[in-house]
Amino acid sequence: MSMSGSSDPAPTKHAARSAATRSALIAAGRELFATRGYAEVGTEEIVRTAGVTRGALYHQFADKRELFAAVYEEIEAELTAQLAPGALEAARTGDPLDALGAAARAFFAGVRDPAVERIALVDAPAVLGWDRWRAIGLAHGLGLTETVLQAAIDAGVLAPQPTRPLAHVLLGALDEAALYVARAADPDAAATEAIAVVDALIAGLRRPA
Protein backbone atom coordinates (compact mmCIF):
# COMPACT_ATOMS: atom_id res chain seq x y z
CA MET A 1 0.00 0.00 0.00
CA SER A 2 1.28 3.49 -0.84
CA MET A 3 1.73 6.27 1.71
CA SER A 4 -1.54 7.79 0.51
CA GLY A 5 -3.39 4.60 1.40
CA SER A 6 -4.30 3.65 -2.19
CA SER A 7 -3.74 0.08 -3.36
CA ASP A 8 -0.82 -0.67 -5.66
CA PRO A 9 -2.28 -1.62 -9.06
CA ALA A 10 0.88 -3.46 -10.15
CA PRO A 11 -0.11 -6.93 -8.87
CA THR A 12 -3.52 -6.64 -10.52
CA LYS A 13 -1.96 -5.59 -13.83
CA HIS A 14 0.56 -8.42 -13.61
CA ALA A 15 -2.21 -10.95 -12.95
CA ALA A 16 -4.19 -9.62 -15.90
CA ARG A 17 -1.16 -9.89 -18.21
CA SER A 18 -0.48 -13.40 -16.96
CA ALA A 19 -4.09 -14.43 -17.55
CA ALA A 20 -4.02 -12.90 -21.04
CA THR A 21 -0.82 -14.78 -21.86
CA ARG A 22 -2.30 -18.04 -20.62
CA SER A 23 -5.46 -17.50 -22.67
CA ALA A 24 -3.43 -16.72 -25.79
CA LEU A 25 -1.39 -19.89 -25.38
CA ILE A 26 -4.47 -22.04 -24.84
CA ALA A 27 -6.18 -20.51 -27.88
CA ALA A 28 -3.09 -21.04 -30.04
CA GLY A 29 -2.62 -24.58 -28.80
CA ARG A 30 -6.27 -25.40 -29.37
CA GLU A 31 -6.17 -24.11 -32.94
CA LEU A 32 -2.98 -25.98 -33.82
CA PHE A 33 -3.79 -29.23 -32.01
CA ALA A 34 -7.21 -29.32 -33.68
CA THR A 35 -5.75 -28.70 -37.12
CA ARG A 36 -2.75 -31.01 -37.12
CA GLY A 37 -2.78 -33.09 -33.96
CA TYR A 38 -0.63 -32.98 -30.85
CA ALA A 39 2.39 -34.83 -32.23
CA GLU A 40 2.76 -32.55 -35.27
CA VAL A 41 2.78 -29.26 -33.35
CA GLY A 42 5.96 -27.81 -31.85
CA THR A 43 6.32 -25.30 -29.05
CA GLU A 44 7.97 -22.74 -31.34
CA GLU A 45 4.89 -22.69 -33.53
CA ILE A 46 2.64 -22.38 -30.50
CA VAL A 47 4.44 -19.35 -29.08
CA ARG A 48 4.63 -17.74 -32.52
CA THR A 49 0.89 -18.18 -33.05
CA ALA A 50 0.16 -16.90 -29.54
CA GLY A 51 2.46 -13.90 -30.00
CA VAL A 52 4.42 -14.61 -26.82
CA THR A 53 7.93 -15.72 -25.94
CA ARG A 54 9.07 -19.27 -25.29
CA GLY A 55 9.83 -18.22 -21.73
CA ALA A 56 6.21 -17.12 -21.31
CA LEU A 57 5.06 -20.57 -22.35
CA TYR A 58 7.18 -22.28 -19.73
CA HIS A 59 6.17 -19.73 -17.10
CA GLN A 60 2.54 -20.76 -17.62
CA PHE A 61 2.95 -24.48 -18.35
CA ALA A 62 5.59 -27.06 -17.47
CA ASP A 63 5.62 -28.41 -21.03
CA LYS A 64 3.54 -28.92 -24.16
CA ARG A 65 1.65 -31.77 -22.53
CA GLU A 66 0.42 -29.51 -19.72
CA LEU A 67 -0.72 -26.93 -22.26
CA PHE A 68 -2.61 -29.68 -24.06
CA ALA A 69 -4.24 -30.69 -20.76
CA ALA A 70 -5.45 -27.10 -20.32
CA VAL A 71 -6.87 -27.12 -23.86
CA TYR A 72 -8.70 -30.39 -23.22
CA GLU A 73 -10.04 -29.11 -19.90
CA GLU A 74 -11.37 -25.99 -21.63
CA ILE A 75 -13.21 -28.16 -24.16
CA GLU A 76 -14.74 -30.33 -21.44
CA ALA A 77 -15.86 -27.23 -19.54
CA GLU A 78 -17.48 -25.82 -22.68
CA LEU A 79 -19.31 -29.07 -23.44
CA THR A 80 -20.71 -29.21 -19.91
CA ALA A 81 -21.69 -25.53 -19.99
CA GLN A 82 -23.58 -26.14 -23.23
CA LEU A 83 -25.41 -29.18 -21.89
CA ALA A 84 -26.14 -28.17 -18.31
CA PRO A 85 -28.84 -25.47 -18.64
CA GLY A 86 -31.06 -27.52 -20.94
CA ALA A 87 -30.54 -30.77 -19.04
CA LEU A 88 -31.28 -29.23 -15.67
CA GLU A 89 -34.35 -27.35 -16.90
CA ALA A 90 -35.70 -30.46 -18.65
CA ALA A 91 -35.08 -32.56 -15.54
CA ARG A 92 -36.92 -29.99 -13.41
CA THR A 93 -39.96 -29.54 -15.64
CA GLY A 94 -40.26 -32.90 -17.41
CA ASP A 95 -39.06 -36.49 -17.22
CA PRO A 96 -35.49 -36.54 -15.86
CA LEU A 97 -34.56 -39.76 -17.68
CA ASP A 98 -35.74 -38.25 -20.96
CA ALA A 99 -33.60 -35.22 -20.09
CA LEU A 100 -30.63 -37.52 -19.49
CA GLY A 101 -31.11 -39.16 -22.88
CA ALA A 102 -31.36 -35.78 -24.60
CA ALA A 103 -28.17 -34.63 -22.86
CA ALA A 104 -26.38 -37.80 -24.00
CA ARG A 105 -27.40 -37.17 -27.61
CA ALA A 106 -26.28 -33.54 -27.33
CA PHE A 107 -22.94 -34.76 -25.97
CA PHE A 108 -22.51 -36.99 -29.02
CA ALA A 109 -23.30 -34.06 -31.29
CA GLY A 110 -20.71 -31.93 -29.50
CA VAL A 111 -17.88 -34.45 -29.73
CA ARG A 112 -18.60 -35.11 -33.41
CA ASP A 113 -17.20 -31.65 -34.14
CA PRO A 114 -13.89 -32.48 -35.89
CA ALA A 115 -11.78 -30.17 -33.72
CA VAL A 116 -13.30 -31.46 -30.49
CA GLU A 117 -13.08 -35.06 -31.66
CA ARG A 118 -9.41 -34.81 -32.53
CA ILE A 119 -8.39 -33.22 -29.26
CA ALA A 120 -10.77 -34.88 -26.80
CA LEU A 121 -11.09 -38.38 -28.25
CA VAL A 122 -8.13 -39.03 -30.55
CA ASP A 123 -5.21 -37.31 -28.81
CA ALA A 124 -6.23 -36.78 -25.19
CA PRO A 125 -6.36 -40.43 -24.04
CA ALA A 126 -2.92 -41.09 -25.54
CA VAL A 127 -1.25 -37.82 -24.53
CA LEU A 128 -2.63 -37.58 -20.99
CA GLY A 129 -3.09 -41.25 -20.21
CA TRP A 130 -6.37 -42.97 -19.50
CA ASP A 131 -6.63 -42.05 -15.82
CA ARG A 132 -6.06 -38.32 -16.30
CA TRP A 133 -8.27 -38.19 -19.38
CA ARG A 134 -11.12 -39.77 -17.41
CA ALA A 135 -10.47 -37.60 -14.35
CA ILE A 136 -10.81 -34.37 -16.33
CA GLY A 137 -14.02 -35.56 -17.96
CA LEU A 138 -15.48 -36.62 -14.63
CA ALA A 139 -14.55 -33.31 -13.02
CA HIS A 140 -16.87 -31.56 -15.45
CA GLY A 141 -19.64 -34.09 -16.09
CA LEU A 142 -20.09 -36.01 -12.87
CA GLY A 143 -21.96 -33.37 -10.88
CA LEU A 144 -24.44 -32.68 -13.68
CA THR A 145 -25.12 -36.39 -14.18
CA GLU A 146 -25.64 -36.98 -10.46
CA THR A 147 -28.04 -34.04 -10.26
CA VAL A 148 -30.20 -35.37 -13.11
CA LEU A 149 -30.15 -38.89 -11.65
CA GLN A 150 -31.26 -37.56 -8.27
CA ALA A 151 -34.08 -35.68 -10.00
CA ALA A 152 -35.12 -38.98 -11.60
CA ILE A 153 -35.19 -40.65 -8.18
CA ASP A 154 -37.19 -37.77 -6.72
CA ALA A 155 -39.66 -38.02 -9.62
CA GLY A 156 -40.12 -41.74 -9.01
CA VAL A 157 -38.88 -42.84 -12.45
CA LEU A 158 -35.61 -44.25 -11.10
CA ALA A 159 -35.37 -46.62 -8.15
CA PRO A 160 -33.71 -45.09 -5.06
CA GLN A 161 -29.98 -45.83 -5.15
CA PRO A 162 -26.61 -44.09 -4.73
CA THR A 163 -26.17 -41.71 -7.65
CA ARG A 164 -22.35 -41.54 -7.63
CA PRO A 165 -21.60 -45.09 -8.85
CA LEU A 166 -24.42 -44.96 -11.40
CA ALA A 167 -23.12 -41.64 -12.75
CA HIS A 168 -19.63 -43.14 -13.10
CA VAL A 169 -21.01 -46.12 -15.04
CA LEU A 170 -23.10 -43.93 -17.36
CA LEU A 171 -20.27 -41.50 -18.07
CA GLY A 172 -17.92 -44.42 -18.69
CA ALA A 173 -20.39 -45.82 -21.20
CA LEU A 174 -20.68 -42.43 -22.92
CA ASP A 175 -16.90 -42.11 -23.14
CA GLU A 176 -16.55 -45.60 -24.61
CA ALA A 177 -19.34 -44.93 -27.09
CA ALA A 178 -17.71 -41.67 -28.16
CA LEU A 179 -14.35 -43.43 -28.62
CA TYR A 180 -16.07 -46.15 -30.65
CA VAL A 181 -17.50 -43.52 -33.00
CA ALA A 182 -14.23 -41.58 -33.28
CA ARG A 183 -12.29 -44.70 -34.31
CA ALA A 184 -14.92 -46.18 -36.62
CA ALA A 185 -14.43 -46.54 -40.37
CA ASP A 186 -17.97 -45.18 -40.83
CA PRO A 187 -18.48 -42.63 -38.03
CA ASP A 188 -22.04 -41.75 -39.05
CA ALA A 189 -23.21 -45.36 -38.88
CA ALA A 190 -21.26 -45.88 -35.66
CA ALA A 191 -22.88 -42.80 -34.11
CA THR A 192 -26.35 -44.11 -34.93
CA GLU A 193 -25.47 -47.45 -33.34
CA ALA A 194 -23.90 -45.88 -30.26
CA ILE A 195 -26.82 -43.52 -29.63
CA ALA A 196 -29.25 -46.44 -29.87
CA VAL A 197 -27.21 -48.37 -27.30
CA VAL A 198 -27.07 -45.41 -24.90
CA ASP A 199 -30.81 -44.77 -25.32
CA ALA A 200 -31.49 -48.43 -24.48
CA LEU A 201 -29.18 -48.25 -21.47
CA ILE A 202 -30.98 -45.21 -20.07
CA ALA A 203 -34.41 -46.68 -20.84
CA GLY A 204 -33.41 -49.79 -18.91
CA LEU A 205 -32.94 -47.68 -15.79
CA ARG A 206 -36.59 -46.67 -15.72
CA ARG A 207 -38.52 -47.89 -12.74
CA PRO A 208 -41.53 -50.05 -13.71
CA ALA A 209 -44.80 -48.15 -13.42
Residue pairs with C-beta under 8 A, 6 or more apart in sequence:
1 7
1 8
2 8
18 59
18 60
21 50
21 52
21 56
21 59
21 60
22 60
22 70
24 50
24 51
24 52
25 46
25 47
25 50
25 52
25 56
25 57
25 60
25 61
25 67
26 67
26 70
26 71
26 74
27 50
28 46
28 47
28 49
28 50
29 41
29 46
29 50
29 64
29 67
29 68
29 70
29 71
30 71
30 74
30 75
30 115
30 119
31 49
32 41
32 45
32 46
32 49
33 41
33 68
33 71
33 118
33 119
33 123
34 114
34 115
34 116
34 118
34 119
35 115
37 118
37 122
37 123
38 64
38 68
38 123
38 127
39 123
41 64
43 54
43 57
43 64
44 54
46 57
46 64
46 67
47 53
47 54
47 56
47 57
50 57
57 67
60 67
61 67
61 70
65 127
65 128
68 119
68 123
68 124
68 127
68 128
69 128
69 132
69 136
71 119
72 119
72 120
72 124
72 128
72 133
72 136
73 136
73 139
73 140
75 116
75 119
75 120
76 120
76 136
76 137
76 139
76 140
76 141
77 140
79 107
79 110
79 111
79 116
79 140
79 141
80 140
80 141
80 144
82 106
82 110
83 103
83 106
83 107
83 110
83 144
84 144
86 99
86 102
86 103
86 106
87 99
87 100
87 102
87 103
87 106
87 144
87 148
88 99
88 144
88 147
88 148
90 96
90 98
90 99
90 102
90 103
91 99
91 100
91 147
91 148
91 151
91 152
92 151
95 155
95 157
96 148
96 149
96 151
96 152
96 154
96 155
96 157
96 158
97 152
97 157
97 158
97 202
97 203
97 205
97 206
99 148
99 151
100 145
100 148
100 149
100 152
100 170
100 202
101 198
101 199
101 202
101 203
103 144
103 148
104 174
104 195
104 198
104 199
104 202
105 195
105 198
105 199
107 174
107 178
108 177
108 178
108 181
108 191
108 194
108 195
108 198
110 116
111 117
111 120
111 121
111 178
111 181
111 182
112 181
112 187
112 191
117 182
121 178
121 179
121 182
122 182
124 133
124 136
125 133
125 179
128 136
134 172
134 175
137 171
137 175
138 168
138 171
141 171
142 164
142 167
142 168
142 171
145 163
145 167
145 170
145 171
146 163
146 164
146 167
149 158
149 163
149 166
149 167
149 170
150 163
152 158
152 205
153 159
153 160
153 161
153 163
156 207
157 206
157 207
158 205
158 206
158 207
159 207
166 205
170 201
170 202
173 198
173 201
174 198
177 194
177 195
177 197
177 198
178 194
180 190
180 194
181 187
181 190
181 191
181 194
184 190
